[in-house]
């Protein structure tokens, strides 16, 4: 299992909309997240930033992320969510959510 932490900004005028969307995540999107071997997924908000955390339990992260990205319902979900978000300028090329370096963990 590998832990992932990612961050981006939420547009202040879109925060309430973003919260409402995630209070009622589309069932097919939640199913795809599970099918792509993601567990213990959370998104937190603080001072205009969204922090996501999840655990990946699969064997091929790139293939699972490609499967998710190819799913038409997930693509529609992203189209609804992305206008609420503002990616960090310091993210790597190809990232929307900026992946964070894990510097400490204790079980």
KETI-869128 format. One record per residue (C-alpha): residue number from 1; residue in three letters; x, y, z. Coordinates in pm, whole numbers, plus 32768, in hexadecimal, padded with zeros to 4 digits. Layout:
BEGIN
{k = NUM, r = ALA, east = X, north = Y, up = Z}
...
END
This chain:
BEGIN
{k = 1, r = UNK, east = 8000, north = 8000, up = 8000}
{k = 2, r = UNK, east = 807B, north = 815E, up = 7FAC}
{k = 3, r = UNK, east = 7FF6, north = 82A2, up = 8042}
{k = 4, r = UNK, east = 7FBA, north = 83D5, up = 7F68}
{k = 5, r = UNK, east = 7F90, north = 853E, up = 7FD3}
{k = 6, r = UNK, east = 7F32, north = 8647, up = 7ED5}
{k = 7, r = UNK, east = 7ED8, north = 87B5, up = 7EE3}
{k = 8, r = UNK, east = 7E35, north = 88C6, up = 7E15}
{k = 9, r = UNK, east = 7D6F, north = 8A02, up = 7E53}
{k = 10, r = UNK, east = 7BF7, north = 8A26, up = 7E58}
{k = 11, r = UNK, east = 7B67, north = 8B65, up = 7DC9}
{k = 12, r = UNK, east = 7ACB, north = 8C21, up = 7EF0}
{k = 13, r = UNK, east = 7986, north = 8C64, up = 7E37}
{k = 14, r = UNK, east = 796C, north = 8AEF, up = 7DDF}
{k = 15, r = UNK, east = 79B1, north = 8A56, up = 7F37}
{k = 16, r = UNK, east = 7843, north = 8A22, up = 7F93}
{k = 17, r = UNK, east = 77FC, north = 8985, up = 7E40}
{k = 18, r = UNK, east = 792B, north = 889F, up = 7E66}
{k = 19, r = UNK, east = 78B7, north = 8831, up = 7FBE}
{k = 20, r = UNK, east = 7757, north = 87EA, up = 7F3C}
{k = 21, r = UNK, east = 77E1, north = 871C, up = 7E1D}
{k = 22, r = UNK, east = 78B0, north = 8649, up = 7F08}
{k = 23, r = UNK, east = 7796, north = 8620, up = 8003}
{k = 24, r = UNK, east = 76E5, north = 8560, up = 7EEE}
{k = 25, r = UNK, east = 77FB, north = 84C4, up = 7E1B}
{k = 26, r = UNK, east = 776E, north = 840D, up = 7CF0}
{k = 27, r = UNK, east = 7753, north = 829A, up = 7D3C}
{k = 28, r = UNK, east = 7801, north = 8234, up = 7BF8}
{k = 29, r = UNK, east = 7927, north = 8318, up = 7C4D}
{k = 30, r = UNK, east = 7948, north = 827F, up = 7DA9}
{k = 31, r = UNK, east = 7939, north = 8125, up = 7D0C}
{k = 32, r = UNK, east = 7A4C, north = 817A, up = 7C13}
{k = 33, r = UNK, east = 7B2B, north = 81FB, up = 7D2C}
{k = 34, r = UNK, east = 7B05, north = 80AC, up = 7DDB}
{k = 35, r = UNK, east = 7B37, north = 7FE7, up = 7C97}
{k = 36, r = UNK, east = 7C7E, north = 80A3, up = 7C63}
{k = 37, r = UNK, east = 7D03, north = 8025, up = 7DB1}
{k = 38, r = UNK, east = 7CE1, north = 8169, up = 7E76}
{k = 39, r = UNK, east = 7C7E, north = 814A, up = 7FE3}
{k = 40, r = UNK, east = 7C5D, north = 8232, up = 810E}
{k = 41, r = UNK, east = 7C29, north = 8362, up = 802E}
{k = 42, r = UNK, east = 7BF1, north = 84B3, up = 80D6}
{k = 43, r = UNK, east = 7BF6, north = 861F, up = 806A}
{k = 44, r = UNK, east = 7C32, north = 8732, up = 816A}
{k = 45, r = UNK, east = 7C0F, north = 88AD, up = 814C}
{k = 46, r = UNK, east = 7CD8, north = 89C0, up = 81F7}
{k = 47, r = UNK, east = 7D09, north = 8B2D, up = 8196}
{k = 48, r = UNK, east = 7CB4, north = 8AFB, up = 8028}
{k = 49, r = UNK, east = 7D7C, north = 89BA, up = 7FFD}
{k = 50, r = UNK, east = 7CF7, north = 885C, up = 7FC3}
{k = 51, r = UNK, east = 7DCA, north = 873C, up = 8041}
{k = 52, r = UNK, east = 7D78, north = 85DE, up = 7FCA}
{k = 53, r = UNK, east = 7DF6, north = 849F, up = 8068}
{k = 54, r = UNK, east = 7DC6, north = 833B, up = 7FF3}
{k = 55, r = UNK, east = 7E66, north = 81E7, up = 8001}
{k = 56, r = UNK, east = 7EAE, north = 8122, up = 7EC5}
{k = 57, r = UNK, east = 7E9F, north = 7FA8, up = 7EEC}
{k = 58, r = UNK, east = 7ECD, north = 7F38, up = 7D83}
{k = 59, r = UNK, east = 7FF9, north = 7EBF, up = 7CBC}
{k = 60, r = UNK, east = 7FFA, north = 7FB6, up = 7B99}
{k = 61, r = UNK, east = 7FAA, north = 811B, up = 7BFC}
{k = 62, r = UNK, east = 7FDA, north = 81AB, up = 7AA1}
{k = 63, r = UNK, east = 7EEB, north = 80AC, up = 7A05}
{k = 64, r = UNK, east = 7DE5, north = 80E5, up = 7B12}
{k = 65, r = UNK, east = 7DFB, north = 825F, up = 7AEB}
{k = 66, r = UNK, east = 7DDF, north = 8237, up = 796F}
{k = 67, r = UNK, east = 7CA9, north = 815F, up = 79A0}
{k = 68, r = UNK, east = 7C0D, north = 826A, up = 7A7B}
{k = 69, r = UNK, east = 7C68, north = 8381, up = 7988}
{k = 70, r = UNK, east = 7BCC, north = 82BF, up = 7867}
{k = 71, r = UNK, east = 7A7E, north = 828E, up = 791A}
{k = 72, r = UNK, east = 7976, north = 8372, up = 787A}
{k = 73, r = UNK, east = 78B5, north = 83A9, up = 79BF}
{k = 74, r = UNK, east = 79F3, north = 8403, up = 7A7C}
{k = 75, r = UNK, east = 7A4B, north = 84F5, up = 7963}
{k = 76, r = UNK, east = 78F8, north = 859E, up = 798D}
{k = 77, r = UNK, east = 792F, north = 85B0, up = 7B07}
{k = 78, r = UNK, east = 7A80, north = 8656, up = 7AD1}
{k = 79, r = UNK, east = 79DE, north = 874E, up = 79DF}
{k = 80, r = UNK, east = 78EE, north = 87B1, up = 7AF6}
{k = 81, r = UNK, east = 79FC, north = 87C6, up = 7C03}
{k = 82, r = UNK, east = 7B1B, north = 8867, up = 7B45}
{k = 83, r = UNK, east = 7A7C, north = 89C2, up = 7B29}
{k = 84, r = UNK, east = 7A7D, north = 89C9, up = 7CA7}
{k = 85, r = UNK, east = 7BF1, north = 8981, up = 7CB7}
{k = 86, r = UNK, east = 7D30, north = 8A40, up = 7C73}
{k = 87, r = UNK, east = 7E69, north = 896C, up = 7C4A}
{k = 88, r = UNK, east = 7FAF, north = 89DF, up = 7CE3}
{k = 89, r = UNK, east = 80A9, north = 8A88, up = 7BFE}
{k = 90, r = UNK, east = 81B9, north = 89A7, up = 7C92}
{k = 91, r = UNK, east = 8111, north = 8861, up = 7C2A}
{k = 92, r = UNK, east = 81CA, north = 8776, up = 7B41}
{k = 93, r = UNK, east = 8173, north = 876F, up = 79D2}
{k = 94, r = UNK, east = 803C, north = 869E, up = 7999}
{k = 95, r = UNK, east = 7FC1, north = 86BC, up = 7B01}
{k = 96, r = UNK, east = 7E7F, north = 8765, up = 7B69}
{k = 97, r = UNK, east = 7E98, north = 8712, up = 7CDB}
{k = 98, r = UNK, east = 8003, north = 874C, up = 7D42}
{k = 99, r = UNK, east = 8094, north = 8610, up = 7DD9}
{k = 100, r = UNK, east = 813B, north = 8647, up = 7F29}
{k = 101, r = UNK, east = 8271, north = 85A6, up = 7FBB}
{k = 102, r = UNK, east = 8232, north = 84CE, up = 80EE}
{k = 103, r = UNK, east = 832A, north = 8539, up = 81F8}
{k = 104, r = UNK, east = 82A2, north = 8478, up = 8322}
{k = 105, r = UNK, east = 81BD, north = 8353, up = 836B}
{k = 106, r = UNK, east = 8176, north = 8285, up = 84A1}
{k = 107, r = UNK, east = 808A, north = 815B, up = 84B5}
END
